[in-house]
Amino acid sequence: MGEPFYALILQGGVEMVKSNTTGRFYATAKQASVTSTFDEETCKRLIGSEMPGSIKKVPCESHAYTVPETGEVVTISSRWEYVKEGETLEENVFHGEVTGKPDKQVAVQF
């Protein structure tokens, strides 16, 4: 068995989103997971730190996901990807055109 590794959960700022079902607003934040070469203690020290960049939605192969709280099964066809400040999504994920402003700073959670 290989060495354990730790992933950082990067989270953007709070956003207010309107539900398509109820029409009411709810608070949410974009999250992306990034693998690291850090040990557990280093990861814990990074909690609350910020790094320049954004979290962007990218398409992926469709798959079923069960919402833990409700048991509802939904189909997911996108994921959130971290993009370093000054780079474009194309450089990190695919070649093509992406428009839109980057999100705010990204905070590290563990």
N, C-alpha and C positions, 0 to 999 in steps of 0.2 A: 504494500500500500504506500502511496506517495506522501509527501509532506502536506500538512494542512495549509490552507491559504485562507485569507480573509478578504471579504468584499466590503467596500464602502458603499453605503446607501446615501446618494447625493439627493438633496431635496431643495427645490426652488422655493420662492416666496409664496405666501398665501394668495390664492385667487378665488374670486367669487364666480361660480358657474350656475347657470339657470338649468334646472332639470327639464328634460324633454317630456318626462312623464307627468310631473306635478306642476311645472311652471314656476316652482319656488327656487330660490337661490340657496346654494350650500357652499361651504368653504372647502377648498381642496388645495393640494400642492403636487406638482409634478415630481416624480422620483425616478432615479436611474441607479442601477447597481454597476459598480466598477470594481473589477478585481484588483488586488494590490499585492505587493511583495512584502508588506509590513507584518510584524508580529502583532499579537493581540494588544499588548500594552501600547504600542505606537498608534494603533487604530483608536484605542480609547482616548489617547491624548488629542486626537484630531477632532473629537466630538465638539461641535459648535464652531469650528473654524470655517472660513469662507475661502472660495477660490473663484477666480474669474471664469466665466463660461455660461452656458445655458443648457437647458434640457429640451430636446426637440422630439416630436413624435415621428417615428419612422415606420413604414409598412413592414410586416413580417408575415410568415405563413400563418394562415388562420388555424386557431386551435380552441378547444373548449376550455372554459374556466368555471369553476364552481365558486360562487360568492360564499365565503365561510359563514357570514352572519345569517344568510337567508336560505342557503342551499340551492339558490337559483343558478342554472347553468347558462352561461352566456358565451358567445363566440367572439374571440379577440383576433383582430387582424393587424394590430400595430403594437409598438412598444416604445418606451421612452429611452433616448440615447443622450449621453452627456457629450457636449461639443465644447472644446476648449476655446476661450476667448481669442479672437483673431483668426480662427480657422472656420471653415464652412462645413456644413453637414456633408457635402460632397466629398471633401477630403477624408472624412472619417467613415462614411458608410457606403456611398455609391457615387457614380458620376452622373450629374444631372443638375437641374436648376432648382434651388430652394429659395423661397422668398420669406420675408418676415423679420421682425426685430428679435434679437436674442432676449432671453429672460434676464432677470436680475442675477445677482451673485448666487452661487450655489453653496449651501451649507452642508457639512458632513455630519451624518448621524451614524450611530453604530448600534 
